[in-house]
Amino acid sequence: MAEYITSVGMEVHAELLTNSKMFCRCEVGFGGMPNTRVCPICIGLPGTLPVPNRAAVEMVIKTALALNCTVPVDSVFHRKNYFYPDLPKGYQVSQYGETNPIGYNGYLEIPDGKGGTKKIHIRRVHLEEDTGKLMHLPGGGSGVDYNRAGVPLMEIVTEFPPDIEGPEDARNYLVQLRALLLYLGVCDGKLEQGSMRCEPNISVRLVGSGTYGTKTEIKNLNSFKTVQMGIEFEGKRQAEVIESGGTVVQETRGWNEATNTTFSMRVKESEADYRYFPCPDLIPMEFAREYVESIRATLPELPLAKLNRYLKDFGLSEYDAGVLVSEQYWAEFFEECVAQGADPKLACNWMNGDFARLLNESGQVGLVSADEYDGKPASKIRPRHLVELIKMIGEGTISGKIAKTVFEEMFVSGESAAAIVEAKGLTVINDDSALVAIINQVLDGNAGQVQQYKEGKESLIGFFVGQVMKNSGGRADPQKVQQLLRDALGQR
Ligand SMILES: [Zn+2]
């Protein structure tokens, strides 16, 4: 088959982490009894007037700036008119136009998989309100829950022609974007709960061709993995359609979780006419430059900048640095360890190795000082615990092997490494006479192997070291053991 390039445009909807809805004071939340977080404004009763949520507007400005977008001086809300039961007002308040959205003309840098970065251009970042949810009732028929109607929703759309090529790029883009939203504290990024929703549109073209193919859009992808699988599948499917002499149909396709395939949901004959017009109930927004700059000044160090700093300053691998920055609290934990004097590489190895494994198994999170994160309890291990442990290994107080046992113990009890080592007598044995006694015991008990060693089978030294380590309960200093063993064997 000829070679095809898969191009991907991405629309991401992110529910903003505000306390109240976009135009009323109803609480924002997940789950709960249907229609318990509603009021006359968000269910669109006549005579009500919307008041924009300032916190939501600021979150979008913040995101737009982090995505290197231009923030206009004036920005207005439009009505997007269509009829559907999940939309109580008969229109959705949104933002239309090229340079009207709160942010436009930006980019996000992502890793290019070759050790560099690649710019994914962003067309627009705008603010709108979410719709309600249709639900199938257990007794038959359908109902609608308006708890989500009017929740502030940010939409981030990539530029055309698309910079994202293939499933890997798409995944990298979403991973970076999600991390960025979490760092900014504007969205909780939960794909499986739908607070972050991705709708990729996909087309293929022959390598070397400048003409983009017909796009299809995939809906209901609720994890990074399914986004990646969906794009992969759709790219292959389209290429096969073209190769077999067919034409790709412009349509919306759904993702079948059970078969890992896409299926046709509805064919787009033409763009729907939403009759956009500026919402007469909402006055235009004006963003003074000082105001925008004051928001820019609050931007934290963003994930990719942090990652590059870890590579440069600490010499970590791209993989390790990527794992550390993937969650803000994890990066904070790491930086606190370094600030308290831990060697960055060792701290990173412990964190991404044993610590991550134990956290995973226990459903806890590693936090600097907070008690919980997103409903998960904090581990008893705080930076000072790890810093102390690393120091004890470095000073030769405990062996690396014993340190693993101490770490597991520390994870359960929250005791300091020193206290555990003290209570259990786990310090390294580097007293020569104590080691020689153990060595002689081992050599006496393995006369056959001693004989073989004397006859030239020097590789047996590893066996003897192992036996000595075992007899010392892992506490012997292995280097010292090697040296003393050779002496002892020489005397036999
Ligand atoms: Zn309301």
Residues whose N, C-alpha, C, O or C-beta is under 5 A from the ligand:
A	BS01	ZN	C24 R25 C26 R37 V38 C39 I41 C42
